[in-house]
Amino acid sequence: MSPTTLPAAGPEHGHVTFLGAGPGDPGLLTLRAVEALANADVLVAEHEVLDVVRAHARSGVAVVHPDPGPSSDWFPGTGTPQLTVVDGVSTTVGLPAVRDAAHLVMEAARGGRRVVRAVSGDPGLDTYAAEEMLACVAAGVPFEVVPGVAAAVGVPAYAGVPLRDAQGADVRFVDARTASDRCWTEVGASDGTVVVSTSLDSVASAAGELVAAGRKPDTPMTVTVAGTTTRQRTWSATLGTIAQTLKQAKVLPSPDGGRPVIAVVGERSAAAQRDQLSWFESKPLFGWKVLVPRTKEQAASLSDQLRSYGAVPHEVPTIAVEPPRTPQQMERAVKGLVTGRYEWIAFTSVNAVKAVSEKFEEYGLDARAFAGIKVAAVGEQTAKALIAFGVKPDLVPSGEQSAAGLLEDWPPYDPVFDPIDRVFLPRADIATETLVAGLIELGWEVDDVTAYRTVRASPPPADTREAIKGGGFDAVLFTSSSTVRNLVGIAGKPHNVTVIACIGPATAKTAEEHGLRVDVMAPEPSVHKLAEALANFGLRRRAAAEEAGDPVTRPSERRPGARRRRTT
C-alpha cells in the first residue's frame, strides 16, 4: 500500500488522522492533507485553522457544538461530514483542553467514522497531540499523522529570514511559555540561531532571558506576528532594542499583546538581509483590502490574481441575473441551434454561456448540439466558460476583448462559403447594439435574443457598506459603468482615501460623474490588465514612500481627512 493511500476505517472504531494545517496560509496545506479532508466524515478543528481546512471538506459541512448535551443527536443526518470546533471557550468545565479534545475525537470515531483532527502548524512541533494519540491507542482506534508546515519554520520563511547560512549554523527551537531555566542557559551559551515561539507582550521578556544567559544585547532579532497571512508584520531590532522598537511602532502596550509571534535571534540568521529577502510583505498590494464588485463566479480568477499580489479581495455582487420575462424567444432560438438555423452563435459574457447551458439541460441537450455551428466568445473568461461546457470557441478576439474587438476579427458573410447567413446572439436585456449593428454591416442576419435579465443586486451587509463609505477598503475595481452605478446605488460612494481603478475610459467617465477620483485605468479593457495596473500603482506608491523615508502604509491607514496625492 502506498504511504498516501487512505486506510479503511474500522467498522467499530473508525480512524483518526492528526493533521497539521500549517501556520495560516491556506496554500501551505499539503496534498495529503487535502486528500484526508476530502474523505473525512467528521472534522475536529481548532478554531484558528477552521477557515483553512473547512474549504477542503466535502459539501454539506455543519458546525456541531462540542458539548451538545446528553439528549441531543451529536451527528444529525447520515453521510454528511460534521464540523466540531475545539477552542478555549468550548472545552468542558474542569477538564484540560487536550482531554476534552481527546474525548471529542473518541466520540467522533465511534461507529466507523473517519475523523480528521486538524491543528495549527505541525502536530508534532506546534501542538502536543501525543496524549490524544495515546487515547486512540488505548481505545483501539487506528490513527495516522499528516505533518504540516510548522510555524517556527514557515513564518521565518515568509518574513524573509533564513534560519541557516552557508556555514550551516545550529538552529534551536524554544517555546517561551514552557522553557525552563536550563533551556535558556543552553541557547544563551550557543551561537546558533534561536527560533522563539512567544506572544507579542512577552517578546522583551524572552529577549531579556537570552541576554541574561549570555547572548550579546546587539544580537539581531526579528519578530513576526500573523505570519504567512496578509496581516503579517515583521519588526527588525536587536535583543537590547526590541522593547523600544515595539513601543516606538506603537505596537505595545496593546490589548492584543497576547497574539502569538515567532522571533528569530542570531548573528547568522540573515536578519540583516531582510530588506532584500522580504518577498512576502513587499508584494505590491500586500494587505490591501480590495473591493471586487462582481459575483463570486465572475470574480474567481480576478480574485486569485489579486491574492498573488498580496491583496485581500472582497467580492460584492452589484447585479443579479434573472431569466427573461418571456422565455419563448430563447426557447425558439435554442431549438433553431438543433435544426440548423444558424451558422454562428456569439457569446458576449459568461452569463450568456450559463443561460444557454441551463436551457440545454432543460431540454436534455449537451455540447454535441453545437456540431456544425461556429462559436465565438468575446474574451478569455467567456471562452473558459465555453470550454468548461465542452465547447471550444472558433473565434476569440486577438486584440481588444469587447464587442468592437470581436467585430474586428469577424468574417463578412460570403454566400459561397457560408451556407447559412444567420447568427444567434444570446445576451443581456441591457446590452448595447454595437455588435448587432456591426454584424448586419458585415452582411449577417442576427437573432438578437434576451437570454437573461440583469437587475440591481441586494445591498451588501451593513458592515460592508460602512467599510465602503468609511474608507475601510484600500481599492475598488470597476469593470464596467454599470458596476459603478450599481455599487453606489446599493452601498454608497467609496471614501476618498480608496484607490479607484477603472477598466476603461467609459467606466472612468461614469466614476467621475459619480464624484469619484480615478487613480488607475487599465491599458486595455481586460480585468486582468486592470488588476495588473493596480499592482503597478501599488509598487509606485511603495517606492515613493521608501524614497521619502516614510513608512509603507495602505491607503486605508491614512489619517482621516488627509488629502490624497494622485500618482500617475
KEKE-655500 format. One line per field, with one value per residue (C-alpha): residue in three letters; chain; y, z, x. Coordinates in Angstrom, 3 decimals, decimal comma. Example, Ala and Ser with C-alpha at 12.3 -4.5 7.8 and 13.67 -1.06 7.14 Angstrom:
BEGIN
resn: Ala  Ser
chain: A  A
y: -4,500  -1,060
z: 7,800  7,140
x: 12,300  13,670
//
This chain:
BEGIN
resn: Met  Ser  Pro  Thr  Thr  Leu  Pro  Ala  Ala  Gly  Pro  Glu  His  Gly  His  Val  Thr  Phe  Leu  Gly  Ala  Gly  Pro  Gly  Asp  Pro  Gly  Leu  Leu  Thr  Leu  Arg  Ala  Val  Glu  Ala  Leu  Ala  Asn  Ala  Asp  Val  Leu  Val  Ala  Glu  His  Glu  Val  Leu  Asp  Val  Val  Arg  Ala  His  Ala  Arg  Ser  Gly  Val  Ala  Val  Val  His  Pro  Asp  Pro  Gly  Pro  Ser  Ser  Asp  Trp  Phe  Pro  Gly  Thr  Gly  Thr  Pro  Gln  Leu  Thr  Val  Val  Asp  Gly  Val  Ser  Thr  Thr  Val  Gly  Leu  Pro  Ala  Val  Arg  Asp  Ala  Ala  His  Leu  Val  Met  Glu  Ala  Ala  Arg  Gly  Gly  Arg  Arg  Val  Val  Arg  Ala  Val  Ser  Gly  Asp  Pro  Gly  Leu  Asp  Thr  Tyr  Ala  Ala  Glu  Glu  Met  Leu  Ala  Cys  Val  Ala  Ala  Gly  Val  Pro  Phe  Glu  Val  Val  Pro  Gly  Val  Ala  Ala  Ala  Val  Gly  Val  Pro  Ala  Tyr  Ala  Gly  Val  Pro  Leu  Arg  Asp  Ala  Gln  Gly  Ala  Asp  Val  Arg  Phe  Val  Asp  Ala  Arg  Thr  Ala  Ser  Asp  Arg  Cys  Trp  Thr  Glu  Val  Gly  Ala  Ser  Asp  Gly  Thr  Val  Val  Val  Ser  Thr  Ser  Leu  Asp  Ser  Val  Ala  Ser  Ala  Ala  Gly  Glu  Leu  Val  Ala  Ala  Gly  Arg  Lys  Pro  Asp  Thr  Pro  Met  Thr  Val  Thr  Val  Ala  Gly  Thr  Thr  Thr  Arg  Gln  Arg  Thr  Trp  Ser  Ala  Thr  Leu  Gly  Thr  Ile  Ala  Gln  Thr  Leu  Lys  Gln  Ala  Lys  Val  Leu  Pro  Ser  Pro  Asp  Gly  Gly  Arg  Pro  Val  Ile  Ala  Val  Val  Gly  Glu  Arg  Ser  Ala  Ala  Ala  Gln  Arg  Asp  Gln  Leu  Ser  Trp  Phe  Glu  Ser  Lys  Pro  Leu  Phe  Gly  Trp  Lys  Val  Leu  Val  Pro  Arg  Thr  Lys  Glu  Gln  Ala  Ala  Ser  Leu  Ser  Asp  Gln  Leu  Arg  Ser  Tyr  Gly  Ala  Val  Pro  His  Glu  Val  Pro  Thr  Ile  Ala  Val  Glu  Pro  Pro  Arg  Thr  Pro  Gln  Gln  Met  Glu  Arg  Ala  Val  Lys  Gly  Leu  Val  Thr  Gly  Arg  Tyr  Glu  Trp  Ile  Ala  Phe  Thr  Ser  Val  Asn  Ala  Val  Lys  Ala  Val  Ser  Glu  Lys  Phe  Glu  Glu  Tyr  Gly  Leu  Asp  Ala  Arg  Ala  Phe  Ala  Gly  Ile  Lys  Val  Ala  Ala  Val  Gly  Glu  Gln  Thr  Ala  Lys  Ala  Leu  Ile  Ala  Phe  Gly  Val  Lys  Pro  Asp  Leu  Val  Pro  Ser  Gly  Glu  Gln  Ser  Ala  Ala  Gly  Leu  Leu  Glu  Asp  Trp  Pro  Pro  Tyr  Asp  Pro  Val  Phe  Asp  Pro  Ile  Asp  Arg  Val  Phe  Leu  Pro  Arg  Ala  Asp  Ile  Ala  Thr  Glu  Thr  Leu  Val  Ala  Gly  Leu  Ile  Glu  Leu  Gly  Trp  Glu  Val  Asp  Asp  Val  Thr  Ala  Tyr  Arg  Thr  Val  Arg  Ala  Ser  Pro  Pro  Pro  Ala  Asp  Thr  Arg  Glu  Ala  Ile  Lys  Gly  Gly  Gly  Phe  Asp  Ala  Val  Leu  Phe  Thr  Ser  Ser  Ser  Thr  Val  Arg  Asn  Leu  Val  Gly  Ile  Ala  Gly  Lys  Pro  His  Asn  Val  Thr  Val  Ile  Ala  Cys  Ile  Gly  Pro  Ala  Thr  Ala  Lys  Thr  Ala  Glu  Glu  His  Gly  Leu  Arg  Val  Asp  Val  Met  Ala  Pro  Glu  Pro  Ser  Val  His  Lys  Leu  Ala  Glu  Ala  Leu  Ala  Asn  Phe  Gly  Leu  Arg  Arg  Arg  Ala  Ala  Ala  Glu  Glu  Ala  Gly  Asp  Pro  Val  Thr  Arg  Pro  Ser  Glu  Arg  Arg  Pro  Gly  Ala  Arg  Arg  Arg  Arg  Thr  Thr
chain: A  A  A  A  A  A  A  A  A  A  A  A  A  A  A  A  A  A  A  A  A  A  A  A  A  A  A  A  A  A  A  A  A  A  A  A  A  A  A  A  A  A  A  A  A  A  A  A  A  A  A  A  A  A  A  A  A  A  A  A  A  A  A  A  A  A  A  A  A  A  A  A  A  A  A  A  A  A  A  A  A  A  A  A  A  A  A  A  A  A  A  A  A  A  A  A  A  A  A  A  A  A  A  A  A  A  A  A  A  A  A  A  A  A  A  A  A  A  A  A  A  A  A  A  A  A  A  A  A  A  A  A  A  A  A  A  A  A  A  A  A  A  A  A  A  A  A  A  A  A  A  A  A  A  A  A  A  A  A  A  A  A  A  A  A  A  A  A  A  A  A  A  A  A  A  A  A  A  A  A  A  A  A  A  A  A  A  A  A  A  A  A  A  A  A  A  A  A  A  A  A  A  A  A  A  A  A  A  A  A  A  A  A  A  A  A  A  A  A  A  A  A  A  A  A  A  A  A  A  A  A  A  A  A  A  A  A  A  A  A  A  A  A  A  A  A  A  A  A  A  A  A  A  A  A  A  A  A  A  A  A  A  A  A  A  A  A  A  A  A  A  A  A  A  A  A  A  A  A  A  A  A  A  A  A  A  A  A  A  A  A  A  A  A  A  A  A  A  A  A  A  A  A  A  A  A  A  A  A  A  A  A  A  A  A  A  A  A  A  A  A  A  A  A  A  A  A  A  A  A  A  A  A  A  A  A  A  A  A  A  A  A  A  A  A  A  A  A  A  A  A  A  A  A  A  A  A  A  A  A  A  A  A  A  A  A  A  A  A  A  A  A  A  A  A  A  A  A  A  A  A  A  A  A  A  A  A  A  A  A  A  A  A  A  A  A  A  A  A  A  A  A  A  A  A  A  A  A  A  A  A  A  A  A  A  A  A  A  A  A  A  A  A  A  A  A  A  A  A  A  A  A  A  A  A  A  A  A  A  A  A  A  A  A  A  A  A  A  A  A  A  A  A  A  A  A  A  A  A  A  A  A  A  A  A  A  A  A  A  A  A  A  A  A  A  A  A  A  A  A  A  A  A  A  A  A  A  A  A  A  A  A  A  A  A  A  A  A  A  A  A  A  A  A  A  A  A  A  A  A  A  A  A  A  A  A  A  A  A  A  A  A  A  A  A  A  A  A  A  A  A  A  A  A  A  A  A  A  A  A  A  A  A  A  A  A  A  A  A  A  A  A  A  A  A  A  A  A  A  A  A  A  A  A  A  A  A  A
y: 0,000  3,474  5,645  8,126  5,565  6,266  3,446  1,948  2,944  0,079  -0,827  -0,146  2,113  4,300  6,013  9,288  11,476  14,016  16,758  19,796  22,751  24,982  28,446  30,291  30,487  28,038  27,392  25,632  22,640  19,520  17,394  14,588  16,931  17,952  14,281  13,409  16,363  15,439  11,968  12,963  12,090  14,253  17,247  18,268  21,538  24,190  27,492  29,260  26,725  26,388  28,576  26,912  23,356  23,813  24,645  21,181  19,168  17,604  19,683  19,982  20,587  21,619  23,070  20,885  22,288  20,202  19,870  19,356  17,734  14,143  14,331  15,782  13,970  14,520  13,717  14,677  13,105  10,472  10,587  14,274  15,438  17,184  20,019  20,403  23,479  22,959  26,156  27,638  28,594  25,332  22,935  21,106  22,877  21,303  19,324  20,315  21,252  18,308  15,794  17,428  17,254  13,608  12,855  14,531  12,567  9,275  10,040  11,059  7,908  5,555  3,713  3,558  7,279  8,711  11,616  14,401  16,200  19,442  21,549  24,671  24,230  20,702  18,088  17,127  20,544  23,132  21,039  18,381  15,791  12,755  12,486  12,314  9,704  7,643  7,845  6,363  3,546  2,814  2,698  0,570  3,347  3,321  6,689  8,346  11,659  14,107  16,591  20,273  23,299  24,253  27,911  28,077  27,165  28,680  32,106  32,988  31,868  34,273  37,020  36,689  35,390  32,219  30,163  28,925  30,371  28,799  27,616  25,732  27,364  25,311  26,070  25,769  25,966  27,362  27,743  30,641  29,606  26,330  26,942  26,078  27,971  25,199  25,700  29,450  28,794  26,329  28,560  31,607  29,887  28,834  30,982  29,246  30,632  30,587  30,488  31,553  30,945  33,509  36,273  39,915  41,228  38,574  39,221  41,635  39,172  36,386  38,746  39,517  35,795  35,334  38,336  37,131  33,722  35,163  36,452  39,912  42,710  43,707  40,254  40,714  39,814  39,773  39,481  38,426  38,491  36,836  35,061  33,694  35,688  39,053  40,542  39,610  42,268  41,985  44,192  44,067  45,028  43,553  41,759  45,017  47,274  45,135  46,541  50,117  49,196  47,787  50,792  53,287  51,393  51,795  48,031  47,852  48,323  46,865  44,790  42,414  41,745  38,085  37,445  34,693  35,681  33,986  35,651  34,733  35,519  35,119  36,744  34,163  34,232  36,728  39,254  41,999  40,937  41,063  44,188  42,188  38,855  40,037  38,653  38,323  41,652  43,519  42,279  45,279  45,113  43,391  43,518  45,742  45,074  45,302  45,519  43,472  44,380  41,159  37,848  35,142  33,092  36,041  37,231  33,901  34,316  38,054  37,420  34,771  37,295  39,909  37,380  36,724  40,427  40,085  41,652  40,507  40,538  41,117  40,186  42,174  41,375  44,539  42,799  39,746  37,613  36,513  34,627  36,665  37,704  35,912  32,713  31,794  33,694  31,909  28,543  29,040  30,058  27,018  24,756  26,561  25,545  21,895  22,259  24,076  27,603  29,266  29,479  31,212  31,680  34,563  34,637  38,067  37,050  34,146  34,694  34,073  30,745  29,856  30,805  28,645  25,700  25,811  25,791  22,857  20,980  21,714  20,098  17,197  18,528  18,789  20,299  17,954  20,205  22,717  20,335  22,179  25,619  28,157  29,566  32,987  34,249  37,906  37,204  34,763  34,306  33,600  31,183  29,361  29,035  27,533  25,076  24,022  23,406  21,213  23,680  25,076  28,506  29,061  32,802  34,823  38,410  38,641  42,245  44,106  41,798  43,584  43,715  46,027  43,619  40,723  42,636  43,342  39,611  38,570  37,436  39,070  36,926  35,062  33,214  30,857  29,630  30,282  28,122  29,982  33,741  33,868  34,486  33,611  36,268  35,351  38,280  40,547  42,717  45,876  45,039  47,716  47,487  47,709  44,027  43,686  46,718  45,559  42,058  43,430  45,689  42,574  41,033  38,758  38,343  38,441  36,833  39,170  37,186  38,188  35,201  36,765  39,957  41,911  43,599  45,505  43,178  43,441  45,721  44,071  43,598  46,715  46,263  46,112  49,264  51,022  49,896  51,223  54,635  54,882  54,118  50,511  49,382  50,236  49,972  49,170  47,711  48,883  46,601  48,445  51,584  49,514  48,311  51,956  52,919  49,784  49,837  53,474  52,684  49,695  50,589  54,256  56,123  54,824  57,035  59,465  57,538  54,474  53,979  53,857  51,616  51,504  49,127  51,817  55,421  54,897  53,361  56,109  58,774  57,175  57,041  60,736  61,589  59,977  62,168  59,573  60,367  57,778  56,789  53,778  52,828  49,583  49,976  47,779  46,633  43,416  42,586  41,027  44,098  46,148  44,108  44,375  48,156  48,357  46,270  48,649  51,559  49,841  49,335  53,014  54,045  51,805  53,109  56,730  56,102  54,341  57,095  59,725  57,711  57,261  54,005  51,943  52,079  51,032  53,723  52,857  53,543  57,230  59,754  60,577  63,665  63,568  64,814  62,297  62,862  61,494  59,027  58,755
z: 0,000  -0,880  2,176  0,961  0,353  2,627  5,168  5,646  8,747  11,065  11,432  15,193  15,973  12,897  12,005  13,068  11,047  13,053  10,516  10,541  8,910  8,747  10,230  8,470  4,700  3,208  0,330  2,712  3,223  1,825  -0,905  1,633  3,987  1,258  0,412  4,054  4,483  1,350  2,773  6,354  7,939  10,975  11,273  14,720  14,250  16,378  15,910  14,350  11,497  10,827  7,715  6,354  6,486  6,048  2,339  1,603  3,460  1,497  0,780  3,487  6,363  9,520  12,829  15,855  19,332  21,345  24,354  22,851  25,922  26,609  24,859  21,522  18,370  18,168  14,462  12,845  9,475  7,739  5,239  5,868  7,403  10,724  11,982  15,633  16,855  19,719  21,366  24,790  25,232  24,202  26,447  29,152  32,508  34,814  32,110  30,402  26,742  25,480  27,406  26,103  22,542  23,010  24,247  21,168  18,862  20,515  20,330  16,691  15,717  17,035  14,517  11,852  11,164  9,520  11,693  10,858  13,887  12,471  14,457  13,761  12,288  12,722  15,121  16,410  16,840  17,383  19,255  21,912  20,181  21,684  24,504  22,000  20,006  23,166  23,803  20,334  21,166  24,447  22,665  19,810  17,272  14,373  13,540  11,253  11,266  8,350  9,039  8,398  7,905  11,418  12,409  13,564  10,040  7,819  9,461  9,185  5,535  4,836  6,807  4,637  7,467  6,544  9,610  8,369  6,349  4,095  7,150  8,443  11,802  14,510  14,899  18,260  18,762  22,047  23,310  25,745  27,551  28,779  28,541  31,694  33,120  31,779  28,295  28,337  29,639  26,823  23,990  25,595  25,584  21,942  18,929  16,794  15,566  18,100  16,963  19,841  19,918  22,268  22,480  21,473  25,024  26,103  23,381  25,500  28,390  26,125  24,809  28,407  29,208  26,285  27,297  30,891  29,642  27,719  24,352  23,413  23,508  19,923  18,561  15,595  16,198  14,077  15,414  13,169  14,038  12,000  9,947  6,457  6,317  4,691  8,214  8,684  10,090  10,944  13,050  12,933  16,027  18,465  21,760  23,540  21,447  20,659  23,554  22,423  18,764  19,527  21,716  19,033  16,465  18,860  18,856  22,631  25,008  23,338  24,252  21,519  23,338  23,740  19,979  19,134  17,390  16,044  16,957  15,259  17,075  15,882  14,142  11,352  10,769  7,888  9,689  8,255  4,729  5,421  3,305  0,281  1,248  2,422  -0,590  1,043  2,798  -0,200  -2,624  -4,481  -2,818  0,420  2,893  0,673  1,072  -2,485  -3,318  -6,383  -7,404  -9,267  -8,410  -6,871  -10,102  -12,257  -9,827  -9,176  -11,487  -10,786  -7,020  -7,460  -9,368  -6,652  -3,994  -5,948  -5,448  -1,686  -1,673  0,215  -2,323  -1,089  -3,654  -3,664  -6,390  -7,886  -10,319  -10,096  -13,121  -13,729  -16,562  -19,312  -18,645  -21,798  -22,373  -25,716  -27,830  -26,109  -26,472  -30,240  -30,694  -28,821  -30,929  -34,008  -32,952  -33,212  -36,508  -38,326  -38,376  -37,510  -38,951  -35,847  -32,157  -30,361  -26,582  -25,079  -21,413  -19,010  -18,061  -21,672  -21,630  -18,385  -19,743  -22,861  -20,928  -18,475  -21,361  -22,879  -19,592  -19,516  -22,960  -22,254  -24,694  -24,293  -26,129  -29,082  -30,218  -31,307  -34,007  -37,322  -35,729  -35,420  -31,906  -30,954  -27,493  -26,613  -24,369  -22,373  -19,462  -21,748  -23,716  -20,500  -19,578  -23,014  -22,697  -19,282  -21,001  -23,568  -26,461  -27,914  -29,479  -33,089  -32,652  -29,736  -30,395  -30,987  -29,756  -27,565  -25,641  -26,381  -28,959  -31,051  -30,800  -31,816  -34,891  -35,864  -36,378  -37,512  -41,184  -43,559  -44,837  -48,011  -49,789  -51,383  -48,157  -45,682  -46,375  -43,691  -43,104  -39,585  -36,190  -32,799  -30,231  -26,675  -24,346  -21,574  -21,808  -21,359  -23,879  -26,363  -30,095  -31,192  -32,041  -33,747  -35,960  -36,833  -37,800  -40,001  -41,691  -42,422  -44,171  -41,444  -40,215  -36,406  -33,976  -31,037  -28,143  -24,494  -22,703  -19,241  -17,418  -15,206  -12,162  -9,337  -6,585  -2,972  -0,756  0,899  4,702  6,869  7,852  4,179  3,402  6,324  5,124  1,620  2,807  5,754  3,977  5,112  1,607  0,097  -3,511  -5,624  -9,135  -11,513  -14,544  -16,240  -15,979  -14,562  -11,667  -10,764  -10,857  -9,072  -6,309  -5,490  -5,609  -3,258  -0,957  -1,294  -2,678  -1,770  0,625  -0,891  0,531  -1,503  -4,725  -7,683  -10,595  -13,827  -16,782  -19,460  -20,368  -20,396  -16,925  -15,696  -17,032  -15,165  -11,968  -12,291  -12,919  -9,546  -7,838  -7,720  -8,449  -10,801  -9,835  -12,069  -15,542  -17,369  -20,507  -22,316  -21,402  -19,572  -15,928  -15,610  -17,085  -14,605  -11,657  -13,091  -13,385  -9,731  -8,714  -10,634  -8,834  -5,526  -6,476  -7,390  -4,177  -2,133  -3,957  -3,351  0,389  0,693  -1,263  1,043  4,115  5,094  6,394  3,774  4,600  2,905  1,610  4,340  7,004  6,144  8,688  8,404  6,273  4,881  1,314  -1,343  -3,812  -7,260  -8,590  -12,360
x: 0,000  1,284  2,049  -0,572  -3,303  -6,239  -6,602  -10,035  -11,957  -12,811  -16,489  -16,448  -13,514  -13,230  -9,977  -8,324  -5,965  -3,960  -3,407  -1,141  -2,913  0,150  0,720  -2,121  -1,710  -4,286  -1,884  0,522  -1,775  -0,129  -1,693  -2,053  -3,920  -6,365  -6,947  -7,670  -10,036  -11,974  -12,626  -13,438  -16,765  -16,022  -13,711  -12,460  -10,603  -9,003  -10,779  -7,789  -7,486  -11,197  -11,244  -8,109  -9,448  -13,193  -12,892  -11,493  -14,143  -16,959  -20,053  -22,685  -20,275  -22,129  -20,950  -21,657  -21,083  -18,633  -20,925  -24,401  -25,906  -26,961  -30,322  -29,236  -28,185  -24,445  -24,204  -27,524  -28,172  -26,102  -23,296  -22,521  -19,223  -19,726  -17,577  -16,660  -14,821  -12,399  -11,197  -10,616  -14,264  -15,848  -13,903  -15,768  -15,538  -12,973  -11,166  -7,917  -8,416  -6,378  -8,531  -11,661  -10,347  -9,352  -12,872  -14,355  -12,077  -13,002  -16,707  -16,409  -14,516  -17,180  -19,288  -16,597  -16,377  -13,288  -12,113  -9,672  -8,223  -6,761  -4,296  -2,241  1,199  2,530  1,066  4,493  6,119  3,382  0,840  1,163  -1,018  0,690  -1,868  -4,721  -2,791  -2,273  -6,015  -6,535  -4,137  -5,933  -9,296  -8,006  -8,626  -6,132  -4,610  -2,099  -0,223  -0,115  2,688  2,155  4,392  5,442  5,012  8,621  9,749  7,064  6,814  10,539  10,463  7,582  9,351  12,454  14,638  16,602  17,409  20,783  23,649  26,271  28,214  25,173  24,513  22,772  19,069  17,303  13,536  12,218  8,662  8,953  5,772  7,281  11,046  12,997  15,975  18,202  16,778  17,505  21,008  21,754  20,521  22,130  25,516  25,123  25,982  23,350  20,042  17,213  13,586  11,349  7,595  6,098  3,498  3,810  3,863  6,395  8,998  11,005  10,998  12,304  14,993  15,970  16,268  18,674  20,802  20,900  22,014  24,947  23,732  25,033  22,423  23,338  22,404  19,994  16,359  13,208  9,668  6,765  3,076  0,275  2,923  2,088  -1,171  -1,866  -1,927  1,739  4,025  7,706  9,981  13,787  15,774  18,295  17,856  18,586  16,332  13,277  11,219  11,863  11,237  7,800  6,990  8,032  5,975  3,009  2,547  2,843  1,224  -1,848  -4,895  -3,700  -0,443  -1,319  -1,094  1,413  4,641  7,745  11,039  14,323  17,571  21,140  24,092  23,884  20,122  20,428  18,214  20,410  19,397  15,659  15,180  16,302  14,737  11,307  9,452  6,029  5,469  6,916  4,252  2,757  -0,670  0,318  -2,547  -4,695  -8,398  -9,719  -13,414  -14,377  -17,945  -18,674  -20,303  -18,125  -18,290  -17,236  -14,566  -12,821  -9,812  -9,587  -9,543  -6,844  -4,736  -5,216  -4,168  -0,967  -0,175  -0,778  -4,251  -7,337  -10,211  -13,745  -16,399  -19,645  -22,223  -23,714  -26,041  -28,242  -29,071  -32,668  -34,397  -36,066  -39,673  -40,829  -38,809  -40,401  -37,838  -34,930  -36,667  -37,173  -33,532  -32,176  -34,365  -33,013  -29,498  -30,505  -32,400  -29,571  -30,977  -27,636  -24,135  -22,735  -23,522  -21,798  -21,337  -20,630  -20,485  -20,118  -23,763  -24,818  -22,971  -24,705  -28,144  -27,739  -26,274  -29,207  -31,659  -29,771  -30,061  -33,785  -34,164  -31,795  -29,178  -25,421  -22,440  -22,937  -25,786  -23,117  -21,838  -21,534  -22,048  -19,233  -18,860  -17,494  -16,519  -15,965  -12,951  -10,842  -13,249  -16,194  -14,008  -13,074  -16,762  -17,466  -14,593  -15,912  -19,260  -17,486  -17,313  -14,082  -14,756  -13,757  -13,268  -11,867  -10,703  -6,990  -6,971  -9,428  -11,751  -15,007  -17,802  -15,632  -12,706  -14,949  -16,137  -12,529  -11,935  -15,428  -15,514  -18,020  -20,863  -19,863  -22,704  -20,174  -18,590  -21,419  -24,481  -26,459  -26,418  -27,816  -26,140  -27,657  -26,734  -27,884  -27,241  -28,452  -31,539  -29,429  -26,687  -25,606  -26,346  -22,700  -22,315  -25,715  -25,107  -21,602  -22,719  -25,516  -22,959  -20,873  -23,858  -25,205  -28,764  -28,898  -31,328  -30,743  -32,232  -32,621  -31,081  -31,128  -32,016  -29,674  -31,141  -29,507  -28,349  -29,473  -27,374  -24,349  -24,272  -24,182  -20,521  -19,509  -21,479  -19,808  -16,370  -17,093  -18,255  -15,846  -12,572  -12,234  -11,264  -7,896  -9,079  -12,116  -12,046  -14,773  -15,122  -17,997  -20,111  -22,964  -20,778  -20,130  -23,804  -24,977  -22,341  -23,039  -26,767  -26,713  -23,810  -22,927  -19,918  -16,442  -14,459  -11,957  -8,962  -9,955  -7,994  -10,397  -9,381  -11,412  -11,268  -11,528  -12,398  -16,183  -16,121  -13,778  -16,146  -19,080  -16,989  -16,104  -19,776  -20,494  -17,901  -15,108  -11,483  -9,978  -6,420  -5,829  -7,013  -6,256  -4,094  -6,623  -10,168  -9,293  -9,985  -6,543  -4,854  -6,877  -5,549  -2,040  -2,396  -3,487  -0,451  1,845  0,169  0,908  4,559  4,977  3,289  5,610  8,699  7,651  7,206  10,567  12,339  10,832  11,815  8,172  6,661  4,852  1,153  -2,059  -4,445  -6,964  -4,310  -4,095  -5,255  -8,960  -9,404  -5,852  -5,564  -4,646  -1,866  -2,549  0,023  0,265
//
